[in-house]
Amino acid sequence: MYHPNERKLMFKRVLGAAAVGALALGVAACSSSGSGSSNSASTPTVKLMVGGIDKQIYLPYQLAQQLGFYKKYGVKVELSTEQNGGVGAEEAMASGQVDMAGAWYIHTIDFQAKGKDVVDVVQLSGAPGEREMCGTDTGVHSAADFKGKSLGVTDLGSGTDELTQFLAAQHGVAHSGYHTVAVGAGSTAIAGIQRNSVQCVMTTQPTVGALEAKHLAYSAIDLATTRGATTALGGAWPAAGVLAQQSWVNSHKKAVQSVVDALVATMHWIATHSAADIAARMPAQFVSNSTITKAQYVAGLQSDKGQFLPDGVMPAGGPKTIYAMEKVLGVDVGKVKLADTFTNTFAMKANKLEGTTVTTTPATAAG
């Protein structure tokens, strides 16, 4: 059983190319949080770190910038991204280095379990966006086949590690029955499959597309769409969102609402545009690089676009699914109140402002 004391809160997103990191940091000339983030009459500045800004699962944060939506809704957002071996986005937020984190909802439960009041203010996806990619000759078609295999995850203790453990546990495969290897993403994950140091790897687009294009691996388990996550994990699995300390949210409500307004508008834009339209708006380095071509990027996004929620609302049952998973993994969630881990208030106001219909059934205080 995976012991909670061994958990890491960092979901390290390996970028795989220095140019991507440089671009993301280029849009994030960060000022001090104390002076930059305010609710004064001037445009508030918010520092938001993303857990791998070039990954498709996290594309809304950058897309909102590309579309000019942050500016439109009256906030200056300084985007930055995690660096390999650096501080995770959620930890940077929890320690006050940045105001907000573009990270997975599951962190709110982790933080609440440790007595830190962190809340998800807008939900961007209803699925992890991950796929279990397995080597063409492995014969793996479900988690029941994990026994005896070496399985790649982004990092030990990461979200992909937790998901791998949960999938295995559901099929009666003990953690001691397989070997977990930290392979990152992009070129390092691809190399793990090529060298057979791992038989499978849990990863996202664009790495998924690159593995398929090279005929190195196939998708054995789909966690990339809401439907796939519901089938494999037992319900909607809310992943990418915007996390912040509750105390910061309380004292910066105008800035929070502006960020959520911009992102809800972005989610509606994603829902009403094609994968090719979206790719055309993203930075060139994100959609075409040493790992993937633009055509492959578009194909992957078209395949996995179903992970994104159209309205920024936390889906009903989602928090309960995450909570149940944490219990299975041995996390002490006895003191966690699901109602304190998320809010739909800002997203509902944003949809009203936009005049858009909320199609996601919202989670209630009970999750």
C-alpha positions, 0 to 999 in steps of 0.5 A: 500500500502506498503510504501517505507519508511517502507522498509528494505534493509536486506534479513535476511536468517535464517540458522536454525542451528548453525553448518551451520553458523559455517562452513560458517564462518570457510571458511571466516577468514576475513581480512580487506577490505583495505589490503585484496582486491587489484589488485596487482601482488599477488592473490587478496583476495575478501570478499563475504557475502552470504544471507544464504549460506546453501540455495539451491538458493545460492549454486553456491557461495559455490560450486565454492569454493568446486570445486576449481574454485576461486583458479583456476581463480586466486582469494582468496574468503573469504565466509561468511554468514548472521546470524539471526538478523545480518547485511544483506549481501547487507548492509554489502557490501554497508557499506564496511564491505565486498567487494561483496554480494551474494544477489538478484538483486532487491537490486541494484534498492533499492540502486539506488533509495536511491542514492547508486551506486550498480551494479550486476556483474554476474547473477546466477538465473532467478527466486527467487527459492521460493515456496508458501507452503500452509498447506494441508487443506488451499485450497490456490491455487493462490494469489487470495486465500490470503485474510484473511490468515496469510502468512509467510515470512522470515522477514518483508520488506524482498524479500519474503515479497515483492514478497508476496505483489506483488502476492497479488496485481496482484490478487486484494488483498490489503495488509490490506486483509491478515496478514504477519508474519516473520517466517524465514526459516527451523525449524521456518518456519516449526513450523509456518505451524505446529502450524497454526500460518501461513497458507502459507509460502514463502520459498526455498529448503531445507525447501520446501522438509522438509514440503512436506516430513512431509506432512504439506504443498504443493506448491501452487505457483511456483517461483522456476524455470524460467518458474514458475516465468515467469508465476506468475510474468510476466517475468524472475525474476533475483534473486541471483547474485553478487552485489558490489559498482560500485566504488569498481568494477572500482578499482578492475576489475581484482578481479571482473573478476576472481570471475565472471570467477569462478562463470560462470564456476560453472554455466556451471558445474551445467548445465552439472551435476545432482542434485546428483553430485552437492549435493555430492560436497557440505558440508555435513552439507548443504545436511543432517541435522536436517531439511532435509535428503540428499535424500530430498535435492537431490530431491528438487534440481532436482525439482528446478534446473531450476532456475539457469542460465547456463552462468551468463548473466542477462536475457532480460526483467528481470530488467524491470520485477523487476522495474515494481514490485518495482513501484507497491510496491510504491518504488520511482524508478524515478531516477533509470537507469536500465543500471546502475544496472547490467552489462553483460561485465564480464560474456560475457568475462568469457564465452569467456574464458571458450569457452562456448556458451551464451544461455541466451538472454542478457538484454540490457541497457534498461533492 
